[in-house]
Amino acid sequence: MRKEVYEMKVLEIIMPVLVMILLGIWCRKKNVLTQSGIDNIKSLVTNIMLPVAIFHALATAEYTGKIGMLVGIMFVMLLISFSVGFLLKPLLEEPYKKYLPYMVCVYEGGMMAYPLYTSLCGSEHLSQIAVLDIAGLLFGFSVYMGMLGQTENGGKISAKALFFSAVKTPAFVASVLGIAAGLTGIISRLVESFFGGVYLSVENILTTSVTSMILLVVGYSMELTRELIRPCIKTIVLRVCVQAVMMAGVLLAVHFLIGSSQLMDLAIILYMSAPATFSMQTFLNKKESSAYVSTTNSLYCIVSILVYMVLALIIY
């Protein structure tokens, strides 16, 4: 009986992701959506839906000294893994090598790590993995996405351009405002007030479709052609190697500075086993880069599921 329940939980996580990715592929093959339509979806997600979701997540998080230390550890790890990605660029061929630093760094929390962790440990412990994502959001929508935009558009990467790019990025602004609101507790008090239901209803209708829309974009851009197999597999292997070392470092740092906890260990392992953020897809405008990134991330989901299955077998 336990085996059947376990198998159903895995299916509950995998199937929605697969269905939306397959739907995106079908929409491209049947011309249900045009590239212009996909670009409009990207614009809607990056400028409205994603920033609202990020703001709410950070504004309702609990901030303590230990969480601050954990965020610091994760931020340092992100900087290191991102820097290592630049050193590994010679291992990948053109025109994909310039995207390697972005592919071996950051994580898809909301659509992969969160549901896997919830299935394994229960939704009541979701905060354990959510706090890991704070550093990812801050780094991802400032340095990471800013440099990605300059790389994609062929511009020269500079600190000044990166700063102004971050300030103009809705997701980064939402991250800063969300943390400020979280530290003051203003949104938490609003949620508990008479108007809490109104706020949550508005937030829900603005963000409820963000996951499905991003996955649709991922599927639309996914093309497993002969030319993509080699760079995608090589990228996956490099990411696994980098993240295995980073994961060991984070676990050691957390045990030494914060303390050991099975729930936190599981959160770190599952979070750092997730693919690069699917949101990256919405910031790309070149067909070849979109196909490479979406195909690699989609295939990397297999790694995430395998890690989940191993952990589930150990726990249960």
N, C-alpha and C positions, 0 to 999 in steps of 0.2 A: 504493500500500500504506500509506504514511504517513497519507494522508487517512482511510483506513478505520480505522486504529488510533486516530487522533485522535477520529473520530466515535464509536467504541465507548467511549472513555474518557469522553466527554461523557455518553453514555447511562448508563454505570455510575454516574455521579454523580447525574444527574437522576432516573432511574427509581425508585430506592428512595424518594426524597423524595416524588415524585409518587404512587407507589403507596400510601404510608401516608396522605398527605393525602386521596387519593380514597377510601381505605378508611374514613377518619373521616367523610367526607361521606356515604358509603353507610350507615354505621352509624346516622347521624342520620336519614336519610330512611327507612330500613327499621325504625327503632326497635330495632335490635340492642342499642344502648346508650342508657340514659336519662341525663338531665342529672345525676342523683344518682350514676350510675356514673362519669361523666366527672369529677365533683367528687372522687370517691374516688381516681381515677387521679392527679389533680392533687396531692392530699394525699400520696399515696405517693411521687410524684416529688420534690416540694419538701421533704419531711421526711426522706427516706431516700436514695433513689437518686441524686439530683443532688448532695447534700452529699458522698456517698462519692466520686463521680466527681471533684468539685472538689478534695477533699482529696488524692486520689491524684495528680492532675495537678500540683498545686502542690508536693506532698511529694517528687516524683521529678524536679522541674525543677532545673537547674543555675543557681546564682546567682553572678554576677560583677559587677564594677564597671560594666561597659558595660551589662549587663542592667538594673542598678538605674537607670542614666541613661535607658535606653529606656523602662522602666516609668514613670519620672517624666514623660517627654515625653508618653506616651500618657495618663497621668492628667490632666495639665494640659489636653490636647486634649479629653478627655471632659467636664471641667468647663466648658470654653468652649462646646462644642457643645450641652451640656445647657442652659446659660444662654441661648444663642441661641434655643433652642426656645421658651423662655418669651416672648421678644421677638416671635416669629413667630406666637404664638397667635391674634392678631386676624385672621390670614389664613385661618383655618379656622372653619367654622361649628359651632354647638352641635349635639349634645352631645359632639362629638369633639375640640374645641379643647383641652380640658384634658389630653388624652393626647399632644398634639403634641411637647412636650419629650422625652418618653420614646421617641417614634417616630423622632426625628432623631438619637438618641444610641445608644450601645453597639452591639454586633455579635454576630451568630450565628456563633461560631467553629466549634464542634464539628460542626454539621450542614451547614454550607455552606462557610465559608472553609477549614477544614482539608482536606476531601476535594478541593476544587478545587486547593489548593496542592500537595497530595501528588501529584495527577495531573500537575501541571505541572512540579514540581521533584523529585519522589521523596520517599518516606517518610523517607529518611535525613536530610533537611533540615527535618523537621517542627518541630524546636525553634525554627527561625527565626520561625515564625508563632505558636508556642505562647507565647513570651515576651511577645508583644504582648497576649495575652489575660489576662495576670496583672493588669494595671491594670483591664481590663474586669471581671474577676471581683470584685476588691476594691471598685471603684466600683459595679458592678452590684448586688451583694448587700448593699450598705450604704446609701449615699445614694439610689441609683436605686430599688431595690425598696422601701425604707422610705418614700420619698415617694410612690411609686406606690400603696402600700397605703393611705396616708392620703388620697390623691386619690380612690381607688376607693371608700373607705368614707365619703367626705364629711367627714373630720376636718380640723381646722386643722393645717397643717404647722408644727411647732416643732422646735427643735434637741433638746430634751429627749425628745420623743416619738420623734424620728428615731433618737436614740442607743439608747433602749430597744427600739425596733423592730428595729434592726440586731443588737443583742445576742441577741434572741430568735429571730432568723432562722437556721435551721440552715445554710443555704448560706454566710452570712457567717462564722459560727463555724467552719465547715469551711475557709473561705479563710484565716482567721487561723491555725488549727492547721496547715493544710497548708504555709503559708509558714514557720512555726516549725519544722516537721519537715523542710522542704527545706533550711533554713539549717543545721540540725544534722546533716543527712544520715542521720538515724535510719532512715527508711523505705528509702532506697537501700541501706543496709547490711543491712536486714532482707530485702530482695529478693534480695540476693546470698548470703544465709545458707542454712542447711539448710532453714529454714521458708519460704523465699522462694516456693516453688511453692504452698504452702498459702495464703499471703497473697494471691498473685495470683489464685488460683482463687476465693477468697471475694470479692475485689474485682470480679472479672469477672462472677460470677453476680449480684452486686448492681447492676451498672451496664450490663450488656450490652443491656438492653431500654429504657434511658432515652431513647435517640434515637427509637425507634419509638413509644414511649408519648407523648412530647411532640408528635410529628408527627400522631399519631392525634387528640390534643386539638385541634391546630391545624385539622385537616381537619373535625372535628366542629363546630367553632365558625364555620367559614368559610361565609358566605352572600353571594354576589355579587348583591345586590339592586340595583334601580335607585337606591335612596336611598344606597347605599354607594359607587357608582361614582365620583361626584364627589369626596367627601372622601378616598377611598383614592388616587385618581390625584393629587390635589393634595398629599397627604402624601408620596407617592413623589417628586414633582417637588421639593418642599422638601427632602426628605432628600438627594436627589442633589446639589442646589446646596450645601447645608451641608457634606456630606461631601467634595465636590470641593475646597472651600476648605480644610477641615481636613486633607485628604490632602496637599495642596501644602505646608501648614505643617509637617506631620510629616516629610515627605521632606526639606525644607530643614533642619529642626532636626537630623535624624539625620545628614545629610551633613556638617553643620557641626560637630556635637559628637562624633559617633561615627565617621563615615567612610562612604564609599559602598560598596555591595555589591549586585550584581544580585539575589542571593537575598533579601536583606532588602528591597530595593525592591519586588520581586514580592510578598513577604509583606505589606507595608504596603498595597499597592494592592488585593490580593485580600481582605485582612481588612477594610479600610475600605469595600469594595464590597458587603459582605454585608448582609443585612437586619437589622433590630433583633432582639435575642435572642428566639428562640422560647420560651424559659423564661418570658418576660413573660406568656405566655398562662396559665400555671399559677397566676399571682398575681391573676388577674382573676375576679370572681364575677358581674358583670353581663352579661347576654346581649348587649346592644347594644355594649358595649365589647369583648367577646370577638370578636364578629363583625367589627367594624371592624379590630381589631389583627391577627387571624389572616388576614383577607382582604388587608390591606395587605402584611403580611410575605410571604405566599404569592406575591403578584404581584411583589413586589420581587426575588424569586429570579430573575426574568427579567433584571433589571439585572446581578446577579451573574454569571449565565451569559454574558451578552453581553461583560462585561469579561474574563472568562476566555477566551472565544473570540478576542477581539482580542489579548490577551497571547500566546496559543498561536500565533496566526498570525505575530506579530512574532518570537517565539523560534524557531519551527520553519520 
